[in-house]
Amino acid sequence: AATKLASAEKLMYFCTDQLGLEQDFEQKQMPDGKLPVDGFLLCVDVSRGMNRNFDEQLKFVSNLYNQLAKTKKPVVVVLTKCDEGVERYIRDAHAFALGKKNLQVVETSARSNVNVELAFGTLVQLVDRSRGKAKIIPYFEALKQQSQQIAAAKDKYEWLVSRVVKSHHEAWPGASRKMQPAPEFQDYVYLEGTHKAKKLFLQHVQRLKQEHIERRRRVYLALLPQALDALVPDLDEIDRLSRAKAEKLLEAKPDFLKWFVVLEETPWDATSHVDDVDNERIPFDLLETPAGEQLYEAHLEKLRDERKRAEMRRAFRENLESSPFVTPGKPWEEARSFIMNEDFYLWLEEPVYMDIYGKHQKQLIDKAKEDFQELLLEYSELFYELELDAKPSKEKMGVIQEVLGEEQRFKALQKLQAERDALILKHIHFVYHPTKETCPSCSSCVDARVEQLLGSRFSRPPRPAPADAAAAADRLNLVILGKDGLARELANEIRALCTNDDKFVVEGKMYELALRPIEGNVRLPVNAFQTATFQPHGCLCLYNSKESLSYVVESIEKSREAAAAAARRDGHPAQLPLTLALVNKRGGGDAGGETLQSLIQQGQQIAGKLQCGFLEPAAAGSGYGRNINEKQIGQVLKGLLDAKRGLAAAAAAAAGAGGSGPGPREAADADLRVVMCLMCGDPAGADEVLLPILQAQPCRPAPGGGAAVL
């Protein structure tokens, strides 16, 4: 049945946005006549309204309900504005509904969109009983469920925005079209509307922009210290300048535009420069920001600290130079308490002052060694009575140290006794073998300097020779064969007689000596006489018993078999120069005359069989108790050198003609011969003495006279 409804000048749609603006919206009234009505929603405002009495409103609602009840149509009481509802009003409304038969109440909020659909759904269920009964949910519980639903939809939508929108230059129309098909976008727009979806999009874009600006800021701030170091590295320039004057000073620097850019508009992060990723120059107004000011102050502080540390380093060096407690070779632990103070610990890190102390010690030691060398030259008569092998006995070393002991230059190296003894031995070596290789002045030797001057003044065409011929000519490779530690012990003794760079003097010339001790099965690669990097020139075989002699014989036979096979295969010579030596047993003691004589006889027989030289054991007490003394070692090396020269001569003869004879003019045939005597380390260097001669036009190197003959 149709029901007649009337509502004069009542709007069909009304919301809070239209309050006070009713005239701006189209006025639509209920149509005249009867309308088919299936049910009623009886709305009760439970918010606190101005100039409105809720009790009177409830009476009006009660009267209205009585009229609606006469229609026999279903009625649902809808409590509106529950988001601003008054608890007493809500309670009274529920009490009113309880007084009526089968009157259901739904708490809603149109603004929050809570239970609005539920109100209509409840009425539909009452109209159509075939539908399931709707569950009435209290407002706050429904609000909680809806908040959770909106939060979940918001999270999904924000994830969608972050995946689709990667640039802060994106605009809403284009981005919304991209996101339109996605269910995350549709669900959120359905729950919260397009306005809020756009708002979240704009927040994301703003966040992207801020992140981009922050990245650029970090790049600029990381570059700013480098720019300040390059433009104003001197503290005196800026130490007392105000910030404005310092900025003017920076702008006046020639390389200013290499590091900075002056923008017409500021601040820099509001200009297009922030998007110019290819331009890494620092916006100049960044210096006026707190972070820029902080870095400028840090630059000033760093320059002040560097100056202070430089002053502390200088003071530390001066303290070292003036301290009588810092002597050559004195360990830092002993000198620390006399040198360090609180300022040094505060301003200098340990590696810094340790480096300064190390350099100062090197200067002290070098000066002390130089002075000690002068002392040795002054006492040259101490070294005249030595044997030809230039190896002093223990007694002679004691005499030398006793004579020099009272000299301050001797005492200066008190903490470097090993180096002091080495200098004495080196000096003795120089006295008996005076060559540029043994000269105490090393690279400052006059002979070496003269050769350098003549070599640089007159360039000689290189002689055709193998690339490694010069190195091989001054190198001796010796295999030491022995059992039960004999080879290793003798190798160590020989190395002790060499210089620091493993060189040994033979016939007054320095040779590089390479040793290969072998004590195992020579058929194993690790014990082979010859390797890819070691070509032996000879072998020294050691024995001190019948067992060790048998090992030597067996090893030599195996080695010669392998060498013969290699000669047949590659054409290399098979024989290797050998020397057999009987050495003292370890620990000394009398092994018995008959036993010693027996070993000597057996050794001589084996030497004859092997066609090699034989060395008897060293005399007791000679060479500080070494197994073989230096003189015997010299004999062995001289034999190797002669054998090596013989092989070289044979190779040259086999090579045929092509060698050049001596030059057409020897030094004896020169028109003018000048003999010069210069002292190594003399203030007048070889350069000054030779300069007038070298500048003479007729002067030229003698073809056969060597590097030092003109």
C-alpha positions as CSV (number, residue, x, y, z in Angstrom):
1,A,0.0,0.0,0.0
2,A,1.1,3.5,-0.8
3,T,1.9,5.9,2.0
4,K,1.6,9.7,1.8
5,L,4.7,11.6,3.0
6,A,5.2,15.3,3.2
7,S,8.2,17.4,4.2
8,A,8.0,21.0,3.3
9,E,11.3,22.5,2.0
10,K,13.3,19.4,3.3
11,L,16.5,18.6,1.4
12,M,16.9,15.1,0.1
13,Y,20.7,15.3,0.8
14,F,22.3,17.1,3.6
15,C,25.8,17.0,5.0
16,T,28.0,19.1,7.3
17,D,29.8,20.6,4.4
18,Q,26.6,22.4,3.4
19,L,25.9,24.0,6.8
20,G,25.4,27.7,6.2
21,L,25.6,27.2,2.4
22,E,22.2,25.7,1.8
23,Q,21.3,28.2,-0.8
24,D,24.3,27.2,-2.9
25,F,22.9,23.7,-3.4
26,E,19.9,22.7,-5.5
27,Q,16.8,22.4,-3.4
28,K,14.9,19.1,-3.9
29,Q,11.6,18.4,-2.1
30,M,9.7,15.3,-1.7
31,P,7.2,14.7,-4.5
32,D,3.5,15.2,-3.8
33,G,1.2,12.3,-3.5
34,K,1.6,8.8,-2.2
35,L,4.8,6.8,-2.3
36,P,5.3,3.0,-1.9
37,V,7.2,2.7,1.5
38,D,8.4,-0.7,2.8
39,G,10.1,0.5,6.0
40,F,11.4,3.4,8.1
41,L,14.8,4.4,9.5
42,L,14.0,6.5,12.6
43,C,17.1,8.7,13.1
44,V,18.0,10.0,16.5
45,D,20.9,12.6,16.9
46,V,22.8,11.6,20.0
47,S,25.4,14.4,19.8
48,R,25.4,17.5,22.0
49,G,23.6,20.2,19.9
50,M,23.5,23.9,20.8
51,N,20.1,25.1,22.0
52,R,18.7,21.7,21.8
53,N,17.2,19.6,24.6
54,F,17.6,15.9,24.0
55,D,14.6,15.0,26.2
56,E,12.3,17.1,24.0
57,Q,13.9,15.5,20.9
58,L,13.2,12.1,22.4
59,K,9.5,13.0,22.9
60,F,9.3,14.1,19.3
61,V,10.9,10.8,18.2
62,S,8.4,8.9,20.4
63,N,5.4,10.7,18.8
64,L,6.9,10.1,15.4
65,Y,7.3,6.4,16.1
66,N,3.7,6.2,17.2
67,Q,2.6,7.5,13.9
68,L,4.9,5.2,12.0
69,A,3.7,2.2,14.0
70,K,0.2,2.7,12.6
71,T,1.6,1.9,9.1
72,K,2.5,-1.6,10.2
73,K,5.9,-1.2,8.4
74,P,9.2,-2.2,10.0
75,V,11.1,0.5,11.8
76,V,14.8,0.6,12.8
77,V,16.0,3.3,15.2
78,V,19.3,4.7,14.0
79,L,21.5,6.6,16.4
80,T,23.4,9.2,14.4
81,K,26.6,11.1,15.1
82,C,27.9,8.5,17.5
83,D,31.4,9.7,16.9
84,E,30.3,12.8,18.9
85,G,27.7,11.0,20.9
86,V,26.8,11.7,24.6
87,E,26.8,8.5,26.6
88,R,23.5,9.5,28.5
89,Y,21.8,10.2,25.2
90,I,22.8,6.9,23.8
91,R,21.7,5.1,26.9
92,D,18.2,6.9,26.9
93,A,17.7,6.1,23.2
94,H,18.4,2.4,24.0
95,A,15.9,2.6,26.9
96,F,13.3,4.1,24.6
97,A,13.8,1.2,22.1
98,L,13.5,-1.4,24.8
99,G,10.1,0.0,25.7
100,K,8.8,-0.8,22.2
101,K,8.2,-4.2,20.8
102,N,10.9,-5.7,18.4
103,L,12.4,-2.3,17.9
104,Q,16.1,-2.6,16.9
105,V,18.8,0.1,17.4
106,V,21.8,0.6,15.2
107,E,24.6,3.0,16.4
108,T,26.1,4.9,13.3
109,S,28.4,7.7,12.3
110,A,28.0,9.0,8.7
111,R,31.2,11.0,9.0
112,S,33.2,7.9,9.9
113,N,31.1,5.6,7.7
114,V,30.5,3.3,10.7
115,N,27.4,0.9,10.6
116,V,25.7,3.0,7.8
117,E,25.3,-0.1,5.6
118,L,24.4,-2.1,8.7
119,A,21.4,0.2,9.4
120,F,20.0,-0.3,5.9
121,G,20.8,-4.0,5.9
122,T,18.9,-4.5,9.2
123,L,15.9,-2.7,7.7
124,V,16.1,-4.8,4.5
125,Q,16.1,-8.0,6.7
126,L,13.0,-6.9,8.5
127,V,11.3,-6.2,5.2
128,D,12.4,-9.4,3.6
129,R,12.3,-12.1,6.3
130,S,13.8,-14.6,3.9
131,R,17.2,-12.9,4.3
132,G,19.4,-13.8,7.2
133,K,19.2,-11.8,10.4
134,A,21.7,-9.0,10.5
135,K,24.1,-9.0,13.5
136,I,23.9,-5.6,15.3
137,I,27.4,-4.5,16.2
138,P,27.9,-1.7,18.8
139,Y,29.5,1.5,17.5
140,F,32.9,1.2,19.2
141,E,33.4,-2.4,18.2
142,A,32.4,-1.6,14.6
143,L,34.7,1.5,14.6
144,K,37.6,-0.8,15.7
145,Q,36.9,-3.3,13.0
146,Q,36.6,-0.5,10.4
147,S,39.9,1.1,11.6
148,Q,41.7,-2.2,11.2
149,Q,40.3,-2.6,7.8
150,I,41.2,0.9,6.8
151,A,44.7,0.5,8.2
152,A,45.3,-2.7,6.3
153,A,44.0,-1.1,3.1
154,K,46.2,1.9,3.7
155,D,49.3,-0.2,4.2
156,K,48.6,-2.1,0.9
157,Y,48.0,1.2,-0.9
158,E,51.2,2.8,0.4
159,W,53.1,-0.3,-0.7
160,L,51.5,0.1,-4.2
161,V,52.5,3.8,-4.3
162,S,56.1,3.1,-3.3
163,R,56.3,0.4,-6.0
164,V,54.8,2.5,-8.8
165,V,56.0,6.0,-7.9
166,K,59.8,6.2,-7.8
167,S,60.4,9.8,-8.7
168,H,59.4,13.0,-6.9
169,H,58.5,14.4,-10.3
170,E,55.5,12.2,-10.6
171,A,52.0,13.9,-10.9
172,W,48.7,12.5,-9.5
173,P,46.8,12.1,-12.8
174,G,49.5,9.9,-14.4
175,A,50.2,8.0,-11.2
176,S,46.5,7.3,-10.5
177,R,46.0,6.0,-14.0
178,K,48.8,3.5,-13.4
179,M,47.4,2.4,-10.1
180,Q,43.7,2.3,-11.2
181,P,43.6,-1.4,-12.1
182,A,45.3,-2.5,-8.8
183,P,43.0,-3.9,-6.1
184,E,45.0,-2.1,-3.4
185,F,44.1,1.2,-5.0
186,Q,40.4,0.3,-5.5
187,D,40.0,-1.0,-1.9
188,Y,41.5,2.1,-0.4
189,V,39.5,4.5,-2.6
190,Y,36.3,2.6,-1.7
191,L,37.0,2.9,2.1
192,E,38.6,6.4,2.3
193,G,37.9,8.1,-1.0
194,T,40.0,9.6,-3.8
195,H,40.8,12.7,-1.8
196,K,42.7,10.7,0.9
197,A,44.3,8.5,-1.7
198,K,45.7,11.6,-3.4
199,K,46.8,13.0,-0.1
200,L,48.9,9.8,0.6
201,F,50.4,10.0,-2.9
202,L,51.4,13.6,-2.3
203,Q,53.0,12.7,1.0
204,H,55.0,9.9,-0.7
205,V,56.2,12.3,-3.4
206,Q,57.2,14.9,-0.8
207,R,59.1,12.2,1.1
208,L,60.9,11.2,-2.1
209,K,61.9,14.8,-2.7
210,Q,63.2,15.2,0.8
211,E,65.2,11.9,0.5
212,H,66.7,13.2,-2.9
213,I,67.6,16.6,-1.3
214,E,69.1,14.8,1.7
215,R,71.2,12.6,-0.6
216,R,72.4,15.7,-2.5
217,R,73.1,17.4,0.8
218,R,75.3,14.5,2.0
219,V,77.2,14.6,-1.3
220,Y,77.9,18.3,-0.9
221,L,78.8,18.1,2.8
222,A,81.2,15.2,2.0
223,L,82.8,17.3,-0.7
224,L,83.0,20.5,1.3
225,P,86.1,19.6,3.5
226,Q,88.0,18.7,0.3
227,A,87.0,22.1,-1.2
228,L,88.2,24.0,1.9
229,D,91.4,22.0,2.0
230,A,92.1,22.9,-1.7
231,L,91.1,26.6,-1.5
232,V,92.2,27.7,2.0
233,P,94.9,25.2,3.3
234,D,96.8,28.0,5.1
235,L,95.6,28.8,8.6
236,D,97.1,32.3,8.5
237,E,94.7,33.2,5.7
238,I,91.5,32.6,7.6
239,D,92.3,32.3,11.2
240,R,91.1,35.8,12.2
241,L,88.5,36.4,9.4
242,S,84.8,36.8,10.0
243,R,82.5,34.5,8.2
244,A,81.5,37.1,5.6
245,K,85.2,38.0,4.8
246,A,86.1,34.3,4.6
247,E,83.3,33.8,2.0
248,K,84.7,36.7,0.0
249,L,88.2,35.2,0.2
250,L,86.8,31.9,-1.1
251,E,85.1,33.6,-4.0
252,A,88.3,35.4,-5.0
253,K,90.2,32.1,-5.3
254,P,91.1,31.0,-8.9
255,D,89.6,27.5,-8.4
256,F,86.5,28.7,-6.7
257,L,84.1,27.8,-9.6
258,K,85.7,24.4,-9.7
259,W,84.3,23.6,-6.3
260,F,81.3,26.0,-5.8
261,V,78.3,27.4,-7.7
262,V,76.6,30.6,-6.8
263,L,72.8,30.3,-7.4
264,E,70.6,33.2,-8.3
265,E,67.9,31.9,-6.0
266,T,68.2,30.5,-2.5
267,P,67.9,28.3,-0.7
268,W,69.6,25.7,-3.0
269,D,67.2,22.9,-2.1
270,A,64.3,25.0,-3.5
271,T,66.0,25.5,-6.9
272,S,66.4,23.4,-10.0
273,H,70.1,22.8,-9.0
274,V,69.0,20.0,-6.7
275,D,67.9,18.0,-9.7
276,D,71.1,18.6,-11.7
277,V,72.8,15.4,-10.7
278,D,75.6,15.8,-13.2
279,N,76.7,19.1,-11.5
280,E,78.4,18.1,-8.3
281,R,79.6,21.7,-7.5
282,I,78.6,22.8,-4.0
283,P,75.9,25.5,-3.7
284,F,77.7,28.4,-2.1
285,D,74.7,29.2,0.2
286,L,75.2,25.7,1.8
287,L,78.1,27.3,3.8
288,E,75.4,29.4,5.6
289,T,73.5,26.4,6.8
290,P,74.3,25.0,10.3
291,A,75.9,21.9,8.8
292,G,78.1,24.1,6.5
293,E,79.1,26.3,9.3
294,Q,80.0,23.3,11.4
295,L,82.2,21.9,8.7
296,Y,83.9,25.3,8.2
297,E,84.6,25.5,12.0
298,A,85.9,21.9,11.8
299,H,88.3,22.9,9.0
300,L,89.6,25.8,11.1
301,E,90.0,23.5,14.1
302,K,91.8,20.9,11.9
303,L,94.3,23.5,10.7
304,R,94.9,24.7,14.2
305,D,95.5,21.1,15.4
306,E,97.8,20.4,12.5
307,R,99.8,23.5,13.4
308,K,100.0,22.4,17.0
309,R,101.0,18.9,16.1
310,A,103.7,20.3,13.8
311,E,105.0,22.4,16.7
312,M,105.0,19.3,18.9
313,R,106.9,17.3,16.3
314,R,109.5,20.1,16.0
315,A,109.7,20.4,19.8
316,F,110.0,16.6,20.1
317,R,112.9,16.5,17.6
318,E,114.6,19.4,19.4
319,N,114.2,17.6,22.7
320,L,115.8,14.5,21.1
321,E,118.7,16.5,19.7
322,S,119.4,18.3,23.0
323,S,119.0,15.3,25.3
324,P,122.2,13.7,26.5
325,F,120.3,10.5,27.4
326,V,119.6,9.6,23.7
327,T,122.6,7.7,22.4
328,P,123.1,5.6,19.3
329,G,121.2,2.3,19.6
330,K,119.4,3.2,22.8
331,P,115.9,1.5,22.8
332,W,112.9,3.7,23.0
333,E,111.8,2.0,26.3
334,E,115.0,3.3,27.9
335,A,114.7,6.8,26.5
336,R,111.0,7.3,26.9
337,S,111.1,8.6,30.5
338,F,113.7,11.3,29.6
339,I,112.0,12.5,26.5
340,M,108.2,12.4,26.8
341,N,106.0,14.9,28.5
342,E,102.2,15.4,28.8
343,D,102.0,17.6,25.6
344,F,103.8,15.0,23.5
345,Y,101.4,12.3,24.6
346,L,98.4,14.6,24.0
347,W,99.3,15.8,20.5
348,L,101.5,13.0,19.1
349,E,100.2,9.5,18.3
350,E,102.6,6.6,19.1
351,P,103.4,5.8,15.4
352,V,104.4,9.5,14.9
353,Y,106.8,9.9,17.8
354,M,108.2,6.4,17.2
355,D,108.9,7.3,13.6
356,I,110.6,10.5,14.6
357,Y,112.7,8.7,17.2
358,G,113.6,6.0,14.7
359,K,114.8,8.6,12.1
360,H,116.8,10.4,14.8
361,Q,118.3,7.1,15.9
362,K,119.3,6.4,12.3
363,Q,121.0,9.8,12.1
364,L,122.8,9.2,15.4
365,I,123.9,5.7,14.3
366,D,125.1,6.8,10.9
367,K,127.1,9.7,12.4
368,A,128.5,7.3,15.1
369,K,129.5,4.8,12.5
370,E,131.1,7.5,10.4
371,D,133.1,8.8,13.4
372,F,134.1,5.2,14.3
373,Q,135.3,4.6,10.7
374,E,137.5,7.7,11.1
375,L,138.8,6.3,14.4
376,L,139.7,3.0,12.7
377,L,141.6,4.9,10.0
378,E,143.5,6.8,12.7
379,Y,144.6,3.5,14.3
380,S,145.5,1.8,11.1
381,E,148.7,0.4,12.6
382,L,146.5,-2.0,14.6
383,F,145.6,-4.0,11.4
384,Y,149.0,-4.4,9.8
385,E,150.1,-7.7,11.4
386,L,147.1,-9.9,10.4
387,E,147.4,-13.0,8.2
388,L,146.6,-12.8,4.5
389,D,143.1,-14.2,5.1
390,A,142.4,-11.0,7.1
391,K,140.7,-13.0,9.8
392,P,141.8,-11.8,13.3
393,S,142.1,-14.2,16.1
394,K,140.2,-13.8,19.4
395,E,143.4,-12.5,21.0
396,K,143.9,-9.9,18.2
397,M,140.3,-8.7,18.5
398,G,140.8,-8.3,22.2
399,V,143.8,-6.2,21.7
400,I,142.0,-4.0,19.1
401,Q,139.1,-3.5,21.5
402,E,141.4,-2.7,24.4
403,V,143.3,-0.1,22.5
404,L,140.1,1.6,21.1
405,G,138.1,1.1,24.3
406,E,138.9,4.5,25.9
407,E,137.9,6.5,22.8
408,Q,134.5,8.2,22.9
409,R,133.9,7.3,19.3
410,F,134.3,3.6,20.3
411,K,132.0,4.0,23.4
412,A,129.3,5.7,21.3
413,L,128.5,2.3,19.7
414,Q,128.4,0.6,23.1
415,K,124.7,-0.5,22.5
416,L,125.6,-1.7,19.0
417,Q,128.4,-4.1,19.8
418,A,127.6,-6.5,17.0
419,E,127.6,-3.7,14.4
420,R,130.8,-2.2,15.9
421,D,132.5,-5.6,15.5
422,A,131.2,-5.9,12.0
423,L,132.6,-2.5,11.1
424,I,136.0,-3.6,12.5
425,L,135.9,-6.8,10.3
426,K,134.8,-4.8,7.3
427,H,137.6,-2.3,7.9
428,I,140.1,-5.2,8.0
429,H,138.6,-6.6,4.8
430,F,139.1,-3.2,3.2
431,V,142.7,-2.9,4.4
432,Y,143.7,-6.2,2.8
433,H,141.3,-6.0,-0.2
434,P,140.9,-2.3,-1.0
435,T,138.3,-2.2,-3.8
436,K,135.2,-0.2,-4.4
437,E,133.1,-3.1,-3.4
438,T,134.7,-3.3,0.1
439,C,135.0,0.5,0.5
440,P,133.4,1.7,3.8
441,S,132.0,4.7,1.9
442,C,129.8,2.3,-0.1
443,S,128.0,4.3,-2.8
444,S,130.1,7.4,-2.0
445,C,133.3,5.6,-2.9
446,V,135.5,7.7,-5.2
447,D,136.3,4.8,-7.6
448,A,132.6,4.1,-8.0
449,R,131.8,7.8,-8.5
450,V,134.6,8.2,-11.1
451,E,133.2,5.3,-13.1
452,Q,129.7,6.9,-12.9
453,L,131.0,10.2,-14.1
454,L,132.9,8.8,-17.0
455,G,130.1,6.4,-17.9
456,S,127.6,9.3,-18.1
457,R,130.1,11.6,-19.9
458,F,131.1,9.0,-22.6
459,S,128.5,6.5,-23.7
460,R,130.0,3.3,-24.9
461,P,128.2,1.0,-27.4
462,P,127.1,-2.1,-25.6
463,R,129.1,-5.3,-26.4
464,P,127.0,-8.2,-27.7
465,A,126.6,-10.5,-24.8
466,P,123.8,-12.5,-23.1
467,A,121.5,-10.4,-21.0
468,D,122.5,-12.0,-17.8
469,A,126.3,-12.4,-18.6
470,A,127.4,-9.6,-16.3
471,A,125.4,-10.9,-13.4
472,A,126.6,-14.5,-14.0
473,A,130.2,-13.5,-14.2
474,D,130.2,-12.1,-10.6
475,R,128.2,-15.0,-9.1
476,L,129.3,-18.3,-7.7
477,N,126.8,-21.1,-7.1
478,L,128.1,-23.7,-4.6
479,V,126.4,-27.0,-3.6
480,I,127.3,-28.2,-0.1
481,L,126.7,-31.9,0.3
482,G,126.8,-33.5,3.7
483,K,124.9,-35.7,6.1
484,D,123.4,-35.2,9.6
485,G,123.5,-31.4,9.6
486,L,127.0,-31.0,8.2
487,A,125.8,-29.1,5.0
488,R,123.6,-26.7,6.9
489,E,126.2,-26.0,9.6
490,L,128.9,-25.2,7.0
491,A,126.5,-23.1,4.9
492,N,125.7,-21.0,8.0
493,E,129.5,-20.6,8.8
494,I,130.2,-19.4,5.2
495,R,127.3,-16.9,5.3
496,A,128.7,-15.5,8.6
497,L,131.9,-14.8,6.7
498,C,130.0,-13.0,3.9
499,T,128.9,-9.4,3.8
500,N,125.3,-8.4,4.6
501,D,124.4,-8.9,0.9
502,D,125.9,-12.5,0.7
503,K,129.1,-11.5,-1.1
504,F,132.6,-13.0,-0.6
505,V,136.0,-11.7,-1.8
506,V,138.0,-14.0,-4.0
507,E,141.4,-12.8,-5.4
508,G,140.5,-9.2,-4.3
509,K,137.2,-9.2,-6.1
510,M,133.7,-9.3,-4.6
511,Y,131.5,-12.2,-5.8
512,E,127.9,-12.9,-5.0
513,L,127.8,-16.3,-3.3
514,A,124.7,-18.6,-3.5
515,L,124.7,-21.7,-1.3
516,R,122.6,-24.9,-1.7
517,P,123.0,-27.3,1.3
518,I,121.8,-30.8,0.5
519,E,121.5,-33.6,3.1
520,G,118.9,-36.0,1.6
521,N,118.3,-38.3,-1.4
522,V,119.7,-36.4,-4.4
523,R,117.3,-38.2,-6.7
524,L,114.4,-36.3,-5.1
525,P,113.6,-33.0,-6.8
526,V,113.9,-31.1,-3.5
527,N,117.5,-32.3,-3.2
528,A,118.6,-32.0,-6.8
529,F,121.9,-30.3,-7.5
530,Q,120.4,-28.2,-10.3
531,T,117.0,-26.4,-10.3
532,A,115.3,-23.9,-12.6
533,T,116.8,-21.0,-10.6
534,F,120.1,-22.6,-9.5
535,Q,122.9,-23.7,-11.9
536,P,125.8,-25.0,-9.8
537,H,129.4,-24.1,-10.5
538,G,130.8,-26.7,-8.1
539,C,130.2,-28.9,-5.1
540,L,131.8,-29.1,-1.7
541,C,131.4,-32.6,-0.2
542,L,131.7,-33.0,3.6
543,Y,132.2,-36.1,5.8
544,N,133.2,-36.8,9.4
545,S,132.6,-40.6,9.5
546,K,132.5,-43.7,7.4
547,E,128.7,-43.4,7.1
548,S,128.8,-39.8,5.9
549,L,131.6,-40.6,3.5
550,S,129.5,-43.4,2.0
551,Y,126.5,-41.0,1.7
552,V,128.7,-38.6,-0.3
553,V,130.0,-41.3,-2.6
554,E,126.5,-42.6,-3.3
555,S,125.1,-39.1,-3.8
556,I,127.9,-38.1,-6.2
557,E,127.4,-41.3,-8.3
558,K,123.6,-40.7,-8.5
559,S,124.2,-37.0,-9.4
560,R,126.6,-37.9,-12.1
561,E,124.2,-40.5,-13.6
562,A,121.5,-37.8,-13.8
563,A,124.0,-35.3,-15.2
564,A,125.2,-37.7,-17.9
565,A,121.6,-38.4,-18.9
566,A,120.9,-34.7,-19.2
567,A,124.1,-34.2,-21.2
568,R,123.1,-36.9,-23.7
569,R,119.6,-35.3,-23.9
570,D,120.4,-31.6,-24.0
571,G,124.1,-31.5,-24.8
572,H,125.2,-29.9,-21.5
573,P,128.6,-30.8,-19.9
574,A,128.2,-33.7,-17.4
575,Q,131.2,-33.0,-15.0
576,L,130.8,-30.7,-12.0
577,P,134.0,-29.5,-10.1
578,L,134.1,-31.3,-6.7
579,T,136.1,-30.9,-3.5
580,L,136.0,-33.5,-0.7
581,A,136.6,-32.2,2.9
582,L,137.0,-34.0,6.2
583,V,135.4,-31.8,9.0
584,N,135.8,-31.9,12.7
585,K,133.1,-33.8,14.6
586,R,130.5,-31.6,16.3
587,G,131.4,-30.7,19.9
588,G,135.2,-31.3,19.4
589,G,137.0,-33.9,21.5
590,D,139.7,-36.4,20.5
591,A,138.3,-38.9,18.2
592,G,141.6,-40.9,18.3
593,G,144.6,-40.5,16.0
594,E,144.2,-43.8,14.2
595,T,140.5,-43.1,13.5
596,L,141.3,-39.6,12.1
597,Q,144.2,-40.9,10.1
598,S,142.0,-43.7,8.7
599,L,139.3,-41.2,7.7
600,I,141.9,-39.0,6.0
601,Q,143.3,-42.0,4.0
602,Q,139.8,-43.1,3.0
603,G,139.0,-39.6,1.9
604,Q,142.1,-39.3,-0.2
605,Q,141.3,-42.6,-1.9
606,I,137.7,-41.5,-2.7
607,A,139.0,-38.1,-3.9
608,G,141.4,-39.9,-6.3
609,K,138.5,-42.1,-7.5
610,L,136.2,-39.1,-8.0
611,Q,139.1,-37.1,-9.5
612,C,138.5,-34.1,-7.2
613,G,140.4,-32.1,-4.6
614,F,140.8,-33.1,-0.9
615,L,140.9,-30.8,2.2
616,E,142.1,-32.1,5.5
617,P,140.4,-30.9,8.7
618,A,141.2,-27.4,10.0
619,A,143.8,-27.0,12.7
620,A,142.3,-26.9,16.3
621,G,141.4,-23.4,17.3
622,S,141.8,-21.8,13.9
623,G,139.0,-19.6,12.6
624,Y,137.2,-19.5,15.9
625,G,136.7,-23.3,15.9
626,R,135.0,-23.5,12.4
627,N,134.8,-26.8,10.6
628,I,136.6,-25.2,7.6
629,N,138.5,-21.9,7.9
630,E,138.2,-18.9,5.7
631,K,141.4,-19.7,3.9
632,Q,140.2,-23.2,2.9
633,I,136.9,-21.7,1.7
634,G,138.8,-19.3,-0.4
635,Q,140.7,-22.1,-2.0
636,V,137.5,-23.9,-2.8
637,L,135.9,-20.8,-4.3
638,K,139.1,-20.0,-6.3
639,G,139.0,-23.6,-7.7
640,L,135.4,-23.0,-8.7
641,L,136.3,-19.7,-10.3
642,D,139.2,-21.3,-12.3
643,A,136.8,-24.1,-13.5
644,K,134.2,-21.5,-14.4
645,R,136.7,-19.5,-16.4
646,G,137.9,-22.6,-18.2
647,L,134.3,-23.4,-19.2
648,A,133.8,-19.9,-20.4
649,A,137.0,-20.0,-22.5
650,A,136.0,-23.3,-24.0
651,A,132.6,-21.9,-24.9
652,A,134.2,-18.9,-26.5
653,A,136.6,-21.1,-28.5
654,A,133.7,-23.3,-29.6
655,A,131.8,-20.2,-30.7
656,G,134.5,-19.5,-33.4
657,A,135.8,-16.2,-34.6
658,G,134.0,-12.9,-34.2
659,G,135.6,-11.6,-31.0
660,S,137.5,-8.3,-31.0
661,G,141.0,-8.0,-29.8
662,P,142.4,-5.3,-27.5
663,G,141.9,-1.8,-28.5
664,P,144.4,-0.1,-30.8
665,R,145.6,2.1,-28.0
666,E,146.3,1.0,-24.4
667,A,146.7,3.3,-21.4
668,A,150.5,3.0,-21.6
669,D,150.5,4.5,-25.1
670,A,148.5,7.6,-24.0
671,D,150.0,11.1,-24.7
672,L,149.4,12.2,-21.1
673,R,148.9,10.2,-18.0
674,V,147.5,11.8,-14.9
675,V,147.4,9.9,-11.6
676,M,144.9,11.3,-9.0
677,C,144.5,10.3,-5.4
678,L,141.2,11.3,-3.8
679,M,140.0,10.4,-0.3
680,C,136.5,8.8,-0.1
681,G,134.3,11.3,1.8
682,D,136.6,14.3,1.1
683,P,134.8,17.6,0.9
684,A,136.3,18.1,-2.6
685,G,134.3,15.5,-4.5
686,A,135.3,13.7,-7.7
687,D,132.9,15.9,-9.7
688,E,134.9,19.1,-8.9
689,V,138.3,17.5,-9.6
690,L,137.4,15.8,-12.9
691,L,135.2,18.6,-14.3
692,P,138.0,20.6,-16.0
693,I,139.4,17.4,-17.7
694,L,136.0,16.2,-18.8
695,Q,135.2,19.5,-20.4
696,A,138.3,19.4,-22.6
697,Q,137.4,18.6,-26.2
698,P,140.3,16.2,-27.0
699,C,139.4,14.0,-24.0
700,R,137.9,10.7,-24.9
701,P,137.7,7.2,-23.4
702,A,140.5,4.8,-24.3
703,P,139.1,1.9,-26.3
704,G,140.8,-0.8,-24.2
705,G,141.4,1.1,-21.0
706,G,138.2,0.2,-19.1
707,A,135.7,2.6,-17.6
708,A,138.3,4.8,-15.7
709,V,140.9,5.4,-18.5
710,L,140.8,8.3,-20.9
